Amino acid sequence: MPKLAKPAVRPARTHFSSGPCAKRPGWTLAALEGALVGRSHRAKAAKARIAEVIERSRRVLGVPEGWRVAVVPASDTGAMEMLLWQLLGPKPVDVLAWESFGEGWVTDVVKQLRVPGARVLEAPYGRLPDLAEVDFEHDVVFPWNGTTSGVRVPDGGWIAADRAGLAICDATSAVFAMELPWAKLDAVTWSWQKVLGGEAQHGMLAISPRAVERLESYKPPWPLPKVFRLTKGGKLQAGVFEGDTINTVSMLCVEDALDGLRWAESIGGLSALVRRSEANLAAVADWVAKQDWIDFLAEAPETRSSTSICLAITAPWFAALAAEGRAEAAKRIVGLLEQEGVAHDVGSYRDAPPGLRLWGGATVERADLEALLPWLEWAHAELRR
Ligand SMILES: Cc1ncc(COP(=O)(O)O)c(C=O)c1O
């Protein structure tokens, strides 16, 4: 294979990690200047900032009236686990897994909680399970976007409007980049470190009136650590949903989350965020269509993620390698891109098939992705020399 000249253009910003993700365009540390550091998070002014994060998140995402939104510990994982631990048990549950994070929730439900009547609906990397198999008499647990395979559910059409169970959705790599059908969901989680480029370690959850009813009427048979407790004496801890967090938050992270939300509003809110992310996916799709060595890992176009864009190397030389050889080759491509200083953190997730993963969330500029793509061709040709 002939050697390619290095592309003339380099991305202005080289941050394509799938989490923590690129900060919003123009972000500097100055965004944190007003942070209430050194203050109690229970002080009136600090609580007001936390409440502002809740309010702005609610507004940008279009969370329906009557839903409760909270900032919770331990990022998206904490938010999901507090929901699984508190909501699951009274009904059988269908857990959907098509990549690493969904598989993590399977472990929680099946091996840790051992929820009676748990069913696992699985699919290999690149595909979705058969969504028609889900029984909405049961609770259902699923990620909206499988971050490690780049496969997302295409919409909420498969979710029963008249479901008896609760739909519990890990939406951390979907919110702020994809429209969510709130009426089809009952509990939704995310963290700050993804589409708005916030800092890690704080989680958020939004729960519907039906989920609140479950919380208030059902007491799980297993122990609940303090950081999981959303109720007290059988009643919802209302303060948690007004900025009175379960434990101490970082006011620096709160300030940064507010900066991200203000930016989101300044560019036109959710529809603008979705457009930016879809434009990023389109840029990659246009390029992939012209390549004969790389393709989307997601097989069905309507399931291709616009945030965690996962690419599989399909060239015959790559396919002919043993598993370690493929992992090694993909790592070398990623290493070359790092070495050239054109892209950081674009290797596929440790449990996913070896390949590349480019973040296309709203904080990434399409022009930067477009500038990166010829570099992928260059790196591939370097390997094949
Ligand atoms: C779908 C999904 N779920 C859960 C997580 C875990 O998130 P966190 O590390 O913020 O807890 C991630 C992180 O990438 C994710 O993409």
The ligand as an SDF file (V2000), in Angstrom:
LIG
                    3D

 16 16  0  0  0  0  0  0  0  0999 V2000
  -23.9010    4.1980   28.6650 C   0  0  0  0  0  0  0  0  0  0  0  0
  -23.0120    4.4590   29.8330 C   0  0  0  0  0  0  0  0  0  0  0  0
  -23.3990    4.0720   31.0480 N   0  0  0  0  0  0  0  0  0  0  0  0
  -22.6350    4.2930   32.1340 C   0  0  0  0  0  0  0  0  0  0  0  0
  -21.4210    4.9270   32.0410 C   0  0  0  0  0  0  0  0  0  0  0  0
  -20.6160    5.1520   33.2800 C   0  0  0  0  0  0  0  0  0  0  0  0
  -20.6150    6.5040   33.5100 O   0  0  0  0  0  0  0  0  0  0  0  0
  -19.8570    7.1670   34.7460 P   0  0  0  0  0  0  0  0  0  0  0  0
  -18.4340    6.7570   34.6200 O   0  0  0  0  0  0  0  0  0  0  0  0
  -20.1090    8.6070   34.5180 O   0  0  0  0  0  0  0  0  0  0  0  0
  -20.4930    6.6300   35.9690 O   0  0  0  0  0  0  0  0  0  0  0  0
  -20.9740    5.3680   30.8020 C   0  0  0  0  0  0  0  0  0  0  0  0
  -19.6530    6.0300   30.6630 C   0  0  0  0  0  0  0  0  0  0  0  0
  -19.1020    6.1460   29.6120 O   0  0  0  0  0  0  0  0  0  0  0  0
  -21.7910    5.1370   29.6770 C   0  0  0  0  0  0  0  0  0  0  0  0
  -21.3820    5.5590   28.4850 O   0  0  0  0  0  0  0  0  0  0  0  0
  1  2  1  0
  2  3  1  0
  2 15  2  0
  3  4  2  0
  4  5  1  0
  5  6  1  0
  5 12  2  0
  6  7  1  0
  7  8  1  0
  8  9  2  0
  8 10  1  0
  8 11  1  0
 12 13  1  0
 12 15  1  0
 13 14  2  0
 15 16  1  0
M  END
$$$$
